């Protein structure tokens, strides 16, 4: 047994007694990603602002705060995809081409959020002057780290989580919001959510096919790890947008 100070953290005490600090991770494959997707869906449906939206009582101020954060992370999406593509050109050419293609498709999506905010009365200059909530800021920094310094293939875990959320909730959320904004609104105020709800249906299937065909072994473990991290941060982002604070433990 290794010596540790009295009052040391539990993980350190477990290490000192020879007990592993963390359990052995489960099998890492596409089925694991599907489980992460299902977990995110369950957790998001327990978030205050999401529950209010789906009960027909959306908080438009919280929706504006979501769009502000969507603007912040969406402006970087093409950049981090292109960064990861550059680092995988030789090792994973098929995935590199997919990343470049997807980066091109994501160009300008942050402007949809700015246009939606303008429809809600928030000036572009005001939106650009904001800061993302802590979880959103952490997610932005994390995906830059993955794309530029860690295993860039792991970025597919981030892409999968965000595309799956858009697929699972985007169209329904847009319909609930349109009921409040009015049927004459068309996609005014709904560009970011509504258009992603449609596009992400195809993107999620494409991503799953790319991962299943081209990602294996340690790369797959990294994709699943990134999906886990992003799933946690994304749910936290919505809780922070709605004023919910996780308790420190």
Secondary structure by P-SEA (a helix, b strand, c coil): cccccccccaaaaaaaaccccccccccccaaaaaaaaaaaaaaaaacaaaaaaaaccccaaaaaaaaaaaaaaaaaaaaaaaaaaaaaccccaaaaaaaaaaaaaacaaaaaaaaaaaaacccaaaaaaccccaaaaaaaaaaaaaacccccccaaaaaaaaaaaaaacaaaaaaaaaaaacccccccccaaaaaaaaaaaaaaaaaaaaaaccccaaaaaaaaaaaaaaaaaaaaaaaaaaccccccc
